[in-house]
Amino acid sequence: MSQRHVVQMSTSHATYGVCVLGTEVLLDTRRSTPKDATSFDVHATSAVTVHIIHSPVTKPMINSRWPLDPDIEVVVTIDVTSRTVNDNKVKISYYGWEGNELSVAWLYLTCVDVSLDVDLSRSGRVKSKGKDKAKWTWGPDGQGAVLLVNCDRDSPGTLGTDSGQADIRTTADLQDMSVMLLRTQGPSAIFAEYQVVLHVPESDAEKVRVFHAIRIDSRTHYKPILGPDKLSYVLDHVGSGENTFYVEGLAFPDAGFSGLVSFSASLLQAPHKNSPGTPIFTDTVVFRVAPWIMTPNTQQPLEVFVCSIKWASDPNDVFLEGLRVLLRKANCKLTICSEVDTRSDRWIQDELEFGYVEAPHKIFPVVFDSPRNRGLKDFAFKKILGPDFGYVTREPPRRAITSLDSFGNLDV
């Protein structure tokens, strides 16, 4: 049993409510108990399971009648979604000292299913009905979805990284994002009276952005719905089916940010007059933003970047020719950066470091730009950032740049 929703019973009129598949509904019978009642019993239709929660010393009376003990709780669950509105019924009968029935309280329940799902098992696929979706654990036997910072540039013509754009301009951009599915099932008439709201905590909103895939005129549009300036989103025209969302990270784990972000889908009773919607059920999932991982220098190189210096007092033509010979033997790509691009700064190992980000569905390299900010200051951003090649940089807070900020001093 997970969440518990409370329904107020009444003997003066029937009560109508909505519950979510597999969750507990506590029947509050205290206000509806007749003055002279001493016992009660509960009957329900076949899809409803009734749980009488009581202390060990409390026992039912004859014919499964229960004494009106203040410690007794009546809880019902339903494990089948409703086909029609109000197709589940619960009847509570109250009895006096002589066993006569004094009054009856009726409850009509409609059971719906609301499930927010992510790649909990890290298999690359979103499966339904995962357990403990609000927990994230490390390791090969751990669980929890992984989110990438969308720090490459798949969209041509943009000035920065894809995460800096509040829209999706190419389908390649979607491959860098994690999928989140909202699955709903139940009578459509119920979802007209109850809202389904997707929301993100304010503390996490600056770190992520969510797009809703919406089909319009046979084309799919990607609407930004959650992020730095949007904390909640009410879904329109909810019925039985799936809604697909694409989630991107905007910030790497860092000092003050563990990398954990959460999203929730809530079923709310539609607001009336000046009263806000009442939450009935909330399903929460957690992502961890994948960190930037530095490539160890023991791995086989794929590409070597080197600066060409021709016009300075100490050109490096001889060095470059020797490097060409070596890399041909190593079958490794050589990229020679022109002096115009490097502004005569030869120390490229001090300016940038290569790493990567990885999730079950995607991996791509990311260049880390040092804050040393000399002649090569803009090289990584202008020449390396591109499709499936990300970019990140950091500036030291509240202090001057020193030689320790040069990445020639940084190795794994």
Secondary structure, 3 states (H helix, E strand, C coil): CCCEEEEECCCCCCEEEEEECCCEEEEECCCCCCCCCCEEEEEECCCEEEEEECCCCCCCEHHHEEECCCCCEEEEEECCCCCCCCCEEEEEEEECCCCCEEEEEEEEEEEEEEEEECCCCCCCCCCCCCCCCCCCCCCCCCCCEEECECCCCCCCCCCCCHHHCCCCCCHHHHCCCEEEEEEEECCHHHHHHEEEEEECCHHHHCCEEEEEEEEECCEEEEEEEEECCECEEECCCCCCEEEEEEEEECCCCECCECCEEEEEEEEEECCECCECCEEEEEEEEEEEECCCEECCCCCCCCEEEEECCCCCCCCCHHHHHHHHHHHHHCCCEEEEECHHHHCCCCCHHHHEEEEEEEECCEEEEEEEECCCCCCCCCHHHHHHCECCEEEEECCCCCCCCCHHHCHHHCCC
